[in-house]
């Protein structure tokens, strides 16, 4: 219909306005070249993407007996010293993670997560007591004092800051 309207002398923009299309859309339809995707945010495979054979070689090397207990940040430099380059550290990490091989790779047990201790909460006076020992230097070399701090009633901020202390002993 737009071609017919243009053939009779109408402008393309006016014909598109009547139909409810944008004139740029019509131009894209006419001069469409489907050779490549013109979207700005289109997902494209990189030109240097590893082949399946190269990916399998990285997995095989990481699972060899000499490298089985080493993380990729140690495998890649060892291979580089031998003059072998299979991929970067991040490539090793990415491939091992994709195949679920990126977990504890050493013979020792993995580190256990330590739970944070439960916080003490004082809701009234005389519920929580704290103390501290500090070494105080003197002007005489090798002579220092123990300073024992005893905080009572940590519920009260003023008493916590005031803190009672006394020098208990002198150590030569």
Backbone bond lengths (Angstrom), bond angles and torsions (degrees), N, CA, C in turn:
res aa  C-N    CA-C-N  psi(-1)  N-CA   C-N-CA  omega(-1)  CA-C   N-CA-C  phi
1 X - - - 1.451 - - 1.524 110.66 -
2 X 1.312 117.02 -37.82 1.452 119.47 -179.69 1.521 109.74 -68.91
3 X 1.337 117.54 -38.56 1.466 120.45 177.53 1.523 110.62 -62.47
4 X 1.336 116.87 -40.56 1.460 120.62 178.74 1.526 110.66 -65.09
5 X 1.346 116.33 -41.04 1.462 120.03 179.93 1.521 110.36 -65.42
6 X 1.321 116.58 -39.40 1.466 119.71 178.74 1.524 111.13 -68.30
7 X 1.344 116.41 -34.99 1.465 120.20 179.46 1.534 111.03 -65.27
8 X 1.323 118.00 -30.98 1.466 121.12 179.03 1.518 112.39 -86.08
9 X 1.339 118.31 -0.99 1.453 120.30 174.51 1.525 114.93 111.48
10 X 1.312 120.00 0.45 1.466 121.78 179.88 1.529 109.87 -77.95
11 X 1.308 114.68 150.97 1.456 118.41 175.87 1.524 109.50 -79.83
12 X 1.347 115.45 148.87 1.465 120.63 -177.07 1.528 111.27 -63.39
13 X 1.322 117.97 -41.10 1.466 120.63 -177.72 1.525 111.40 -63.36
14 X 1.369 117.98 -38.46 1.463 121.25 179.29 1.532 110.64 -69.58
15 X 1.346 117.08 -40.08 1.462 120.46 178.97 1.527 110.66 -65.57
16 X 1.316 117.52 -38.75 1.473 121.75 178.90 1.527 110.80 -67.70
17 X 1.341 116.39 -37.11 1.461 120.19 179.75 1.524 110.62 -62.82
18 X 1.345 117.32 -39.43 1.462 121.56 -179.79 1.529 110.25 -66.52
19 X 1.317 117.60 -41.70 1.477 121.53 -179.61 1.520 111.22 -74.17
20 X 1.327 117.55 -30.57 1.462 120.90 -179.19 1.518 112.66 99.79
21 X 1.331 116.56 22.20 1.462 121.12 176.88 1.511 109.61 -112.67
22 X 1.307 115.47 158.62 1.447 121.10 175.04 1.519 108.22 -83.99
23 X 1.329 117.92 142.54 1.462 120.77 -178.82 1.524 111.45 -65.94
24 X 1.335 117.68 -29.44 1.477 120.45 177.03 1.526 111.06 -64.71
25 X 1.336 116.86 -34.90 1.463 120.02 178.10 1.521 110.05 -62.56
26 X 1.298 116.97 -43.97 1.472 120.88 179.04 1.520 110.14 -63.23
27 X 1.309 117.47 -41.68 1.466 120.30 178.76 1.523 111.02 -63.35
28 X 1.340 117.30 -39.35 1.469 119.46 177.36 1.521 110.52 -64.32
29 X 1.333 117.41 -38.67 1.457 120.09 -179.55 1.526 110.73 -66.45
30 X 1.325 117.09 -38.59 1.467 120.28 -177.97 1.522 111.60 -69.70
31 X 1.316 116.11 -46.29 1.462 120.49 -173.50 1.523 111.18 -107.06
32 X 1.317 115.94 43.42 1.453 121.50 -177.14 1.517 109.90 -75.22
33 X 1.301 116.65 122.74 1.462 119.49 171.52 1.520 106.77 -116.73
34 X 1.295 117.24 115.98 1.464 123.95 -173.83 1.521 112.17 -91.58
35 X 1.314 117.66 26.91 1.462 118.72 -177.61 1.528 112.64 -73.24
36 X 1.331 117.66 -31.38 1.461 119.44 178.75 1.523 110.09 -153.81
37 X 1.326 114.33 164.08 1.460 121.91 -178.97 1.526 108.99 -79.49
38 X 1.328 116.96 126.11 1.461 120.42 -176.66 1.529 113.18 -99.37
39 X 1.322 117.18 5.16 1.463 119.06 178.63 1.522 109.66 -69.30
40 X 1.314 115.50 143.14 1.464 119.66 -178.89 1.528 112.18 -73.03
41 X 1.327 117.69 -35.37 1.461 120.67 -176.39 1.520 112.50 -103.70
42 X 1.318 117.96 24.56 1.463 121.08 -179.73 1.527 110.18 -71.14
43 X 1.323 116.42 141.67 1.456 121.85 178.62 1.525 108.76 -83.02
44 X 1.315 116.27 118.42 1.453 121.14 -179.87 1.527 109.00 -120.25
45 X 1.307 116.56 146.59 1.465 120.53 175.73 1.522 108.17 -78.15
46 X 1.328 117.76 134.56 1.463 119.32 179.52 1.527 111.52 -66.67
47 X 1.316 116.23 152.49 1.467 120.85 -177.91 1.526 111.88 -67.97
48 X 1.329 116.80 -29.29 1.466 119.90 -178.23 1.528 112.75 -97.95
49 X 1.318 117.40 26.41 1.460 122.02 -179.89 1.531 109.70 -63.94
50 X 1.328 116.12 138.51 1.454 120.54 -179.38 1.524 110.63 -69.09
51 X 1.309 115.51 143.68 1.467 120.17 176.17 1.518 108.95 -78.88
52 X 1.315 116.31 167.97 1.465 120.37 178.61 1.525 111.26 -62.14
53 X 1.324 116.75 -35.12 1.460 120.52 178.45 1.533 111.21 -65.16
54 X 1.337 117.41 -41.57 1.460 120.91 178.42 1.531 111.31 -67.46
55 X 1.314 116.65 -38.73 1.460 120.23 177.43 1.532 110.61 -64.41
56 X 1.323 116.39 -41.62 1.462 120.56 179.24 1.524 110.85 -65.86
57 X 1.327 116.98 -34.62 1.467 120.07 178.40 1.530 110.38 -65.77
58 X 1.333 117.67 -39.35 1.468 120.81 177.76 1.529 110.13 -63.38
59 X 1.319 116.90 -42.00 1.471 120.83 178.85 1.522 110.53 -64.00
60 X 1.331 116.67 -43.25 1.471 120.44 -179.99 1.531 111.27 -63.21
61 X 1.325 117.16 -42.79 1.467 120.47 179.61 1.523 110.32 -65.58
62 X 1.327 117.69 -42.53 1.464 120.59 -179.47 1.525 112.18 -65.23
63 X 1.340 117.36 -25.02 1.461 121.26 -179.50 1.522 113.30 -96.90
64 X 1.336 118.27 0.48 1.465 120.15 175.56 1.524 109.69 -63.13
65 X 1.314 116.25 156.52 1.469 120.97 -176.39 1.529 112.23 -61.20
66 X 1.332 117.69 -34.88 1.472 119.54 -178.00 1.530 112.61 -73.04
67 X 1.333 116.96 -25.42 1.467 120.43 -177.04 1.524 113.14 -113.36
68 X 1.308 117.83 1.53 1.472 120.86 -172.11 1.526 112.90 -63.66
69 X 1.331 117.11 -29.38 1.462 118.14 -178.01 1.526 112.56 -103.98
70 X 1.342 117.62 15.23 1.457 121.21 -179.22 1.523 111.09 -110.96
71 X 1.325 117.30 145.17 1.468 120.31 174.82 1.536 109.55 -79.33
72 X 1.318 117.79 162.79 1.467 120.77 -179.23 1.524 114.45 -57.41
73 X 1.340 118.33 -31.32 1.466 118.42 -179.64 1.528 112.12 -70.01
74 X 1.339 118.84 -8.20 1.460 121.83 172.61 1.523 111.14 -106.77
75 X 1.338 117.57 -29.32 1.468 121.27 -179.45 1.523 110.62 -66.75
76 X 1.334 117.11 -47.10 1.467 121.00 -175.05 1.529 112.18 -61.46
77 X 1.353 120.39 -45.27 1.472 118.34 177.48 1.530 113.40 -65.20
78 X 1.331 117.06 -35.10 1.474 119.37 178.45 1.519 109.62 -64.03
79 X 1.330 116.41 -43.88 1.469 119.98 177.61 1.526 110.93 -65.06
80 X 1.332 117.44 -37.26 1.469 120.79 179.72 1.526 110.86 -64.86
81 X 1.353 116.93 -36.38 1.466 120.39 176.73 1.519 111.28 -63.87
82 X 1.325 116.88 -29.43 1.465 121.75 178.37 1.525 111.78 -86.58
83 X 1.346 117.02 -3.70 1.463 120.84 179.57 1.517 113.31 84.40
84 X 1.322 117.56 20.19 1.464 121.80 -179.07 1.525 108.33 -110.68
85 X 1.339 116.39 128.74 1.465 120.86 176.11 1.519 108.48 -125.22
86 X 1.312 115.23 113.61 1.467 120.60 177.62 1.521 111.50 -104.31
87 X 1.321 117.12 -27.20 1.455 122.53 -179.21 1.509 109.17 169.53
88 X 1.306 115.88 171.93 1.461 120.70 179.76 1.526 110.32 -77.89
89 X 1.327 115.46 172.37 1.469 119.77 177.50 1.521 110.75 -60.47
90 X 1.338 116.05 -43.32 1.468 118.67 -179.03 1.523 110.91 -64.50
91 X 1.337 117.79 -33.83 1.465 120.56 176.67 1.520 110.12 -65.32
92 X 1.333 116.54 -44.16 1.465 120.22 177.06 1.525 110.48 -58.90
93 X 1.335 116.15 -48.70 1.467 119.89 179.70 1.526 111.13 -58.92
94 X 1.329 117.11 -45.42 1.462 121.15 -177.17 1.529 111.28 -63.54
95 X 1.332 117.49 -43.37 1.469 121.08 -178.14 1.521 110.49 -70.09
96 X 1.323 117.65 -43.36 1.465 119.98 178.69 1.524 111.38 -64.61
97 X 1.318 116.97 -37.05 1.463 120.13 177.90 1.525 110.92 -66.80
98 X 1.335 117.18 -39.30 1.463 120.69 179.99 1.527 111.61 -64.27
99 X 1.331 117.43 -30.71 1.465 121.42 179.79 1.525 112.28 -98.65
100 X 1.340 117.10 12.75 1.465 123.61 177.85 1.540 112.14 57.39
101 X 1.336 115.45 37.95 1.461 121.14 177.60 1.525 111.67 -108.21
102 X 1.308 116.97 2.08 1.451 120.49 -176.90 1.523 109.51 -95.94
103 X 1.309 115.41 73.63 1.450 121.31 174.57 1.526 107.34 -134.17
104 X 1.292 118.07 -168.01 1.463 121.12 -175.56 1.526 109.50 -58.78
105 X 1.332 117.55 118.49 1.468 121.96 -172.64 1.529 112.44 -108.90
106 X 1.315 118.48 9.80 1.457 119.77 -178.78 1.519 110.08 -105.53
107 X 1.331 115.39 164.88 1.470 119.82 -178.16 1.521 112.07 -73.10
108 X 1.331 116.42 -26.60 1.463 119.43 179.91 1.520 110.56 -71.45
109 X 1.316 114.58 164.22 1.462 118.95 177.97 1.520 109.87 -69.40
110 X 1.319 117.49 146.34 1.466 118.73 176.80 1.524 111.10 -69.30
111 X 1.317 116.15 155.94 1.461 121.11 179.40 1.518 110.41 -62.47
112 X 1.305 115.45 137.99 1.459 120.49 177.25 1.515 108.80 -91.83
113 X 1.291 116.80 142.30 1.448 120.96 176.90 1.525 108.85 -74.19
114 X 1.317 115.77 129.39 1.454 121.04 179.94 1.522 107.82 -92.93
115 X 1.317 114.82 127.32 1.456 119.04 179.56 1.524 110.05 -78.19
116 X 1.295 115.83 141.24 1.448 122.27 177.87 1.524 108.72 -69.41
117 X 1.340 118.03 135.08 1.464 118.86 -179.96 1.532 111.00 -66.25
118 X 1.290 114.24 153.18 1.456 120.33 -179.73 1.530 109.26 -67.46
119 X 1.309 116.53 133.32 1.456 121.06 -179.11 1.520 110.27 -74.60
120 X 1.332 114.84 140.81 1.459 120.20 176.24 1.518 108.97 -85.60
121 X 1.304 115.77 137.96 1.456 120.66 -179.92 1.518 108.16 -125.86
122 X 1.308 114.87 124.26 1.456 119.92 177.34 1.519 108.56 -96.67
123 X 1.312 115.55 124.75 1.468 119.75 178.52 1.518 111.72 -106.04
124 X 1.314 116.26 -2.62 1.458 120.55 179.42 1.512 109.66 -162.57
125 X 1.338 118.90 173.28 1.461 121.41 -179.21 1.531 111.77 -69.36
126 X 1.358 115.71 156.44 1.469 124.65 177.45 1.526 113.55 62.32
127 X 1.307 117.53 33.48 1.470 119.94 177.98 1.526 112.13 -107.92
128 X 1.322 118.04 -33.95 1.463 121.52 -178.14 1.525 108.48 -130.27
129 X 1.360 116.75 128.69 1.454 122.54 177.04 1.515 107.97 -120.08
130 X 1.336 116.93 140.94 1.459 120.88 176.88 1.517 108.82 -131.24
131 X 1.347 115.81 160.97 1.445 120.65 178.84 1.519 109.18 -151.71
132 X 1.333 115.42 163.49 1.453 121.26 -177.96 1.523 108.97 -153.47
133 X 1.339 116.17 149.37 1.462 121.86 175.97 1.521 106.97 -118.51
134 X 1.317 116.89 130.10 1.458 121.71 179.90 1.522 108.77 -127.72
135 X 1.329 116.09 142.42 1.461 121.09 176.02 1.527 107.98 -92.62
136 X 1.339 116.95 125.91 1.452 121.34 179.44 1.525 109.16 -105.57
137 X 1.328 117.46 124.52 1.468 118.88 178.89 1.531 110.70 -74.67
138 X 1.334 114.83 156.77 1.466 120.78 176.54 1.514 108.13 -122.40
139 X 1.331 116.09 179.25 1.468 119.77 178.50 1.526 110.97 -78.30
140 X 1.332 117.78 -17.85 1.460 122.50 178.70 1.518 108.51 -89.42
141 X 1.350 116.27 128.41 1.450 120.52 -178.13 1.527 110.47 -66.86
142 X 1.336 117.57 132.47 1.459 122.59 179.09 1.512 113.81 86.59
143 X 1.313 118.69 -4.45 1.456 122.23 -179.50 1.526 108.34 -111.01
144 X 1.314 116.77 128.80 1.451 119.92 178.10 1.514 109.33 -147.83
145 X 1.280 117.03 166.27 1.448 123.46 -179.06 1.527 109.96 -113.72
146 X 1.315 114.24 145.91 1.460 119.48 168.12 1.518 107.42 -86.51
147 X 1.268 117.98 133.99 1.455 120.79 175.87 1.516 107.02 -118.32
148 X 1.305 116.43 116.93 1.459 121.45 -179.39 1.527 108.76 -97.48
149 X 1.282 115.83 119.74 1.459 120.84 174.80 1.517 108.20 -100.30
150 X 1.292 115.91 130.16 1.467 119.80 175.89 1.522 106.74 -125.33
151 X 1.303 115.54 118.83 1.458 119.91 177.84 1.513 108.53 -102.78
152 X 1.279 115.29 125.19 1.459 120.69 178.05 1.519 108.72 -108.76
153 X 1.261 116.00 148.32 1.455 122.48 174.11 1.530 111.78 56.53
154 X 1.312 117.21 60.95 1.459 120.00 -179.38 1.518 112.33 -65.16
155 X 1.325 116.05 -6.99 1.459 119.75 174.93 1.519 109.87 -63.49
156 X 1.318 116.02 -33.83 1.455 120.89 -178.46 1.523 109.21 -94.86
157 X 1.323 118.06 118.69 1.460 122.30 -177.41 1.524 111.25 -64.84
158 X 1.329 117.49 -38.90 1.458 119.31 -178.55 1.520 110.97 -62.76
159 X 1.313 116.63 -41.41 1.466 119.48 -178.98 1.524 110.77 -72.60
160 X 1.338 116.54 -29.78 1.460 120.01 176.57 1.524 109.71 -65.35
161 X 1.340 116.82 -42.88 1.454 119.95 -178.88 1.527 111.34 -73.23
162 X 1.314 117.12 -34.83 1.452 120.13 179.81 1.518 109.65 -69.64
163 X 1.340 119.29 -42.05 1.457 125.76 175.03 1.519 114.27 47.31
164 X 1.281 116.64 128.50 1.458 119.29 177.58 1.523 108.18 -90.59
165 X 1.294 117.47 139.18 1.450 120.95 178.63 1.527 109.23 -146.11
166 X 1.335 114.28 159.05 1.451 118.97 173.95 1.514 108.66 -158.21
167 X 1.308 117.81 148.65 1.444 122.82 -179.65 1.520 106.50 -82.72
168 X 1.330 116.11 120.40 1.458 120.86 -173.10 1.533 112.64 -92.98
169 X 1.335 117.92 -40.58 1.458 117.56 -174.96 1.523 109.89 -154.53
170 X 1.309 114.57 161.54 1.453 121.31 176.33 1.510 107.92 -115.51
171 X 1.320 117.09 130.86 1.468 120.22 -177.97 1.516 108.18 -115.56
172 X 1.358 118.15 125.85 1.467 119.92 179.61 1.511 111.51 -77.25
